[in-house]
Each structure stands twice: as structure tokens, then as C-alpha cells.
Amino acid sequence: MKTKILSLICILPMFFYCCTSANNTPDTPDNNEDTNQEPEVVLAPEIHNGDRVLATNENVEKFLTEVQYPDHDYSFTKILDYKGGFNGHLEEGEVVKSDKPKEYTIRWKADAAAGNLTFKLADATWSNEITVDKGDTCVTITNLVPNDHYTYSVTAANGKVMTQGEFDTYGHLHQVFFKSNVRNGRDLGGWKTYDGKMVKYRMVYRGGRMEPSKLSTKGKKEVLAEGIRAQLDLRGEDDVLSKPAIDALDFCAPVIKTGGDAMLTTYKEKTKQCFEFVVKSLRENKPVYFHCSLGRDRTGTFAMILLGVLNVVEGDISKEYELTYFAPRGYSIAESEDYTTFQNTRTKWAYKPAAEYIWDNFVGEGESFATGVEKYLLSLGIAQQDIDDFRSMMLVDAPKE
């Protein structure tokens, strides 16, 4: 007989996991017997008071840190040089999952007498609390905003503080993952503009399909904990939702068949409807999650319009488009596609024809991409006030380097 300490993880609402410790004394297995024993769970790295941690997946962060693309030049891509995506060189058994953000644990000493505990995580404008079962000794946190300052505490019902502290995050991208399998999710916040502004976090999110088959009960709570209150489904009639994935969300589904330049021309009235829905939602303090099926082409085209009109550097917008490379099959590459290498880079459909449509038809000599996108939106009949309000709601001064 031998004693083994197992760390068991159970999923809790929002973006937390709780960890419990239990003694398990299994019988010594016979060499010919299949015991089906659970493997020991490896916990995420621990956060200590005063730490500074990376919020973004390390493969994504490396790409975003090292690559700079020029404006209006789609002759090359660097995305396939980076590990963590479909570059045609996956090792046997390697799983593409760099679209998931980093996870960390916060731990404390066990005290069964303390009863149920309350875990709280907060930054300057956001907070969330969960109840942790008595005897648990850690929580795992994820979906962290980069370049932020967080405080945390674990408190017993009798007021005893089990642990407390603070930590900072860094990184270039606020990634989000919602259980059970809403993938390719990310915030449009954090991108810099030509004139020293930055897109706000927790306002507009893009991602893969968010629907009942991909969103568990706990995942629904995670979406609401993130602050999302509106859903924009960009899919065509074959798979578009007829109602929101979560009853509490405002919902819009204009039915769009394809992305790229066709979305800006053939489906321009639908694109107008999308932009107006986003503006209306933000005016009502309802952050938006928009998606198509993969979160790649229609989603990427609409993200180009939103970031473009905000005056984000156009080369960076094309870089943001390529981040879907880091998502698994069914998102970066459709299940129906036979490719082993990511095809939808900035040099091809859908980004290149969509961006060139704006440059060629709406950007005059000496004018910016943002001016071109604004002219495009005005040509659809969108009010100047809607554009101005969108910019006002979405932009803040960029922090000093």
C-alpha cells in the first residue's frame, strides 16, 4: 500500500476553478490489471502577492511582440513562422490551443473549520466573487486583462482572511475562453491608434461561434462575469441562431453569407445593421461579443471596420486578423477544409480584398485608412454622430511606455 496526494480540480462559475486536496490510498495494482487511475493534475503556476504575470498566451505574445506589418502592403506574412498554430509542421500529438489565455492559481493553507470561503478578484473598474467550498486550497484564474492591476482575497464566513494580495499583468492581448468550448475569443481592446489613443478593454469582443452546443451552464456564467451583454451573430442562414445563446443578452443576427469585400458590398446593408447594433449596445452600457462560425473571415472583416474607424494602425489590424492562426481546427481551419497549413493570412482572402476595397474606393491622396473607413460607413447611411459616439466610447489615452 502507498499513499499519494492528488490535487483534484472542479470547475466553478465565471473564470475560476477550485482545487481541493484529498488523500487517496489505492491498492497496489496487479501488473496485468488496468486500474484506470486518474493521473495527477498539474496545477497552473501560482501567483504570489506582488507578482507580475503574463496574461496572453506566450506563443501569441511572441508573435505580437516581434512582428510589425506596414500599412497597405499585403505582399508577405510572418504568422507561419510562429509556434502554436497551423504552420504545417505540427509534431505528432501536438494540439493547437494558443487561443486560450494563460492560467494561474492562487493558493492558501487548508482550514476545514473555516467553512465555505469567498474568493474575490478585482481591478479598478471590475470585480467578481465566487463561493469556494470548505477545505479547498486554491482557485485557478484566467481571462486576465493585460497591463492591469488586480487585488484578490479569500475570506471565511467568520471573517478570517485566508489569503490576500495584489498582482500586475502584462501582455498585448486580452484573450477569453468560455466553457465548454467557445474558442478563438479575444477583446478588441489594447490596440494603439496613430494619434496616441488606445482601444478600451471589455467593450467589444470577437470570437468563434457562441451557441448552446459550445456553451455550458458554467460557461454562460463566465460570459456574464466578463461583462458581455450583447451578442452579434454574423452567420448565414444555414447556421445562424434565432435567439441569443444566453437569455440575458441583447441579440442581432442580420444573416451574412460571407466575409471579405463581399461583406462590404453585397452585404453592405447587413454591415450597416451590425455597426448600428454595436453602437446602440455600447450606448446602453452593454459590451458586445460578435462572431461568425469560425470567428475568422466575417468576424475578421467586421473587426477591420471597427478598428479601422478607430484609427488603429492598419498594419496592426492585419496582424490582429491573423491571430485566428492560433486557434484549433474548426476555427483557424474549417472542419470541411483539408488544409494542414493556415490559409487565411493577411496576404489572402478575406483581409486583403476587404482592406484593398477601402483603400481603393474611399481613401484619397494623403488620407488615412480611418478616413476611408469613415467614408465607407457614411456611404452606407450611418450617421456621423454614431461614428463619433463609437470613437468616444471606445478610445482612451494610451498609457506611456
N, C-alpha and C positions, 0 to 999 in steps of 0.2 A: 504494500500500500504506500502511496505517496501523496503528499498534499500539494496542490497547485492553486495559486491565486489567479482568478480570472477577472478581467475587467469587462463588464457587460455594458453595452450601450443600448439605451432605449430612446427612441425618437420622441421629442416633445414638441409642442406647438411653436410657432414662429420659426426662428432660425437657430434654435438651441437644441442641443442633445444633452441628456443627463447621463452620468456614468455612475454605476454602483459597483461596489466591491463585494465579492462573496467567496467564501471558502468552498472548494469543491474537492472531494476526496474520492476519485474514481477507482474502481478495481483495476488492478494491473491487467492489461489486455492480453489475451492469448495471441500468439504470433499469427494465427490463421483467422483471427476474428476481425471483422470490420466493425469498429466501435462507433463510427460516425461522430467522433468527438468534435465539439466546436473548437476552431482554432482560437488562440488567444488574440484578443482585439488589441491593435496597436493604436493608442490614443494620439490625437494631434498634438503638436508642440504646445507646451504650457506657456501662458502669458503670466509674467510677474509684474508687480507694481513698478511703474516707471519704464517699462519696455517700450520699444519702437519696433513695430512689426509690419511686414509687407501684406497689404490687403489683396493685391492682384495675384493671380496665378503666375508663377515665376517664368514660365515659357512665354506667356503673353507680355509680361513686363519686359522681358529681354527684347522682344520684337519692338515694342513701343518705345523703349529707351534708345535703341540703336538705329532705327530706320527713320529717315527723313525723305519724304517724296516732294518733288517740285509740283507747282501748280500747272495744270493744263498740259501735262506731259505724261502720257499713258503708255510709253514705249517699253517700260520694264516694271518688274515686281521683285521684291525681296522676300515675300512671305514664305515661299517654298524652301528657303534656306534654314528655316527655324524648326526646331524640335517641338513636338507636341501636337502636330496637325497632320493632315493627309498630304505628305510630300512624296509619296511613292516609295518610301524607304522605311516603313514601319517594321520593327523587329517582331519576330514571332511571338504572339500573345500580347503585344503592346496594344493598349486601349487608348483611344483619343478621348481625353476628358479635360483638356486645359481650359475649357469654357467654364469650369467650376472654380469659384473663388477659394482662397486659402481658408483653412480651418485652424482654430486654436482652442485650447482648453484652459479653463480657469478652475483651480483645484483648492480644496481645503481639507482639514482633518475631520474624520468621521466623528459624529456625536449623535447617536440614536436618540438620546434623551432630549435633543433639541426639537424633535418633531419635524413637521414639514417646514421647508425653508422658502424664502422668497429671493429670487435672483433678479437683479435689476441691472440693465445696461443702458447707458445714456450718453448722448453728446449734447452740444449746446442747444439744438433745436428738436431733438428726437429722443424718445425713451421707450423702453419696453420692459415688462415684468412677466415672470413666469413663476409658478409654484414648483418646487423641487421636492421630491419625496424624501422622507426622513431616511437617513442612512446613506444617501447619495453623497459623493465626494467630489464631483466635478460637473461642469457643463462645457459643451463644445459650442463655440460661436463661429459664425461665418457671415457672408454677405456684408462685410465691413466696408464702409466708405473710406477711400484713401485720403491721406493728408488731413486726418481728423483727430480730435482728442476725445477719448472715451473715459467714463468713470464706470466702475462696477462695484457691486456689493452683494453679499449673501447674508441674509438676516433670518434668524429663527423667530418663531411666533412669540417667544418670551423676550424678544429684543436683543438677544445675543448676536453679535456680529461675527460670523464665521470667517469671513474674509472681505476685504475691500481694497480698492486701489484705483489706479488710472493708467492709461497707456495711450500711445500715439500710433497712428498708422501712416504708411506712405505707399506710393504706387501711382500708376497712371490711369487705372480703370476700375470703376465700381461694377464688379460682376455680381450677378444674382442667380441663385439656383433655388427652385421651389419643388418640394417633394410632391409626387414621387419622381417625376422626370420631366419637368419643364426646363428645357435646355437652351443654350445659346443666348442667355439673358444678360443684358448689360444696360447700364444707365448711360444716357447721352451726356450726363454731367462731366465736368472736368476738362473739356476741350477748350483751348485758348483761341481767342479771336485776334485779328490783325491789329486791333486798336486797344489791346491791353485788358480786355474783359475775359471772363470765363463763364462757361455754361454751368448753371446751378445743378447740384446733385438732387436726387429724389424728386424730380419733376416729371421727366419723360423717360420711359424705358422702352427698349426694343428687345425682341427675342423670338424664340420659336413658339410654335402653337401652344396656347394655353386653353386646354379643354378638359372635360371631365375624365377622359381616359389617361391624361397625363398629370392630373392634379388631384392629390389625395386630400382627405379632410384636413390633415395637418398642413399640407401644402397651401390650402386655402387660407388657413390662419397665418401662414408665413407671408402670403401676398398682402393681406390686410395689415399685418405688422409692419411691413415695409412702407406702408402708406399709400399704396396704389388704390385708386378709387374709380378708375375708368378703364375700359378695355376697347381697343380698336382692332377689329379683325379684318385684315386685308385680303382674305382668301376669296377664291372664285366660288361659283355656285355649287360645285361638287362637294366641297368640304367646309364651307363657311358655317359658323354657328348661327343658330336662330335666336339665341339668348346668351347672356354672359355666362362665363364659366363659374362665377360666384354671384349670387343674387344681389349682393350689396354693391356691385359695380354698375356704373353707367355704361352704356353699350352702344357701339356703332359698327355696322358691317355693310359697307357700300357695295360689296361684290366686285372685285377686281381680278381679272383673269391672269394678268402678267405684269412684270415689273419692267425696268429699263425705260427707254424712251417711249415705248408704247403706253406706259402708265401715265406719262406726261402729256400724251397726245390723244390717243384713242380713248383713254380713261381719264381725261383731264377733269371732267365734272366730278368724278369719284374722288380724284385727288383734292379738288376744292372742298368736297364734303369732309375729307379726312382732316385737312388743315383747320377748318372751322370747328370741327369737333374737339380737336386738341385745345384750341384757344378757349372755347366755351368751358371745357373741363377745368383748365387752369384758372380761369376767372372765378370758378366756383370752388377753388382750392382742392381739386381732385386730380392728383397725379395720374398719368396715363401710361398703360402698357400697351404697345402696339406690336402686331405680329402678323405673319402670313402662316404658311405651313412650316417651312424650314427656318424662317427668320433670316433669309438670305437676300433674295432679289427684290420682291415687292417691298419688304421691310427695309432693305438697304437703299432702295430708291427714295422712299419717303424720308428716311434718316438723312439722306443727302440734301433734300429740300429743307428740312428743319434746321440742320446745322449750317447749311448754306446761307439761309436768310439771316442767321445769327452772326454772320461774318466770321465763322470759323475758318481757319486756314484750309484752302481747298485740298492741298496735298495731304493734310491730316484727315480730311473727310474720306478720302480714298483709302487711307490707312485704316480708319475705323471700319469701313466696308469690308476689308479683308479679314477682320478678326473672326469671322464665321469659320475660317480655316481651322480654328482650334476646337470646333465642336465635333461631336461624333457623327458617324454615318446616320442619315435620316435628318441631318441639319446642314452640315457642310457639303455633303454629297447625298442626294436623294436616294431612298431605297431602290427606286426604279432605275437609277443610273449605274452603269458598270464601271465607272472610273475608280482607280485606286489613288489618283492624284487630284487634289482640289483644282477645279477648273475656273471658278468664278473669281479671278483676281481682278485688280484694278485695270488690267490691260484688255479685258474682255467684257462680254455681256455679264451683268446688267449695268455695272457702274459706268464704264467708258461711254456707251452710247447715250446714257442719261445725262452725264456731265457735258458731253460734247453738244448735246441738243441745247443746253442752257448757254454754253459759250458761243455757239454759232448763231443763235437766234435772238439772244437777249442781252449780250454783253457788248457794249460799244467800245470804241477805241479808248484806252486808258481807264476803263471801268472795271470794277471788281466782280468776282463771282457772286458776291452777296447782292450787288446791284442787279445782276442778271436774274437771280432767283426772285428778287422782289418784283422785277418787271414781269416775270412769268406769273407769279401769284396774282398780280394786279390784272393781268390779261385774262385770268380766269374769273374775274369779278370779285375777288376777295378785297374787302375794304382795307384802306391804308391804316385805319385805326386798329384793325385786327393784327396787322403786321407789327405795328408799333407796340401794341399791348403785349404781343408774344415776346418781343425783344425785351421789354421792360420786366416781364415776369421771369424770364429765363436767364438773364445775364447779371453778373456781379463783377466787381473789380477783381482781377486776378491777383492772387497773393504774390508778394515779392519773392523772388528766387532766393 
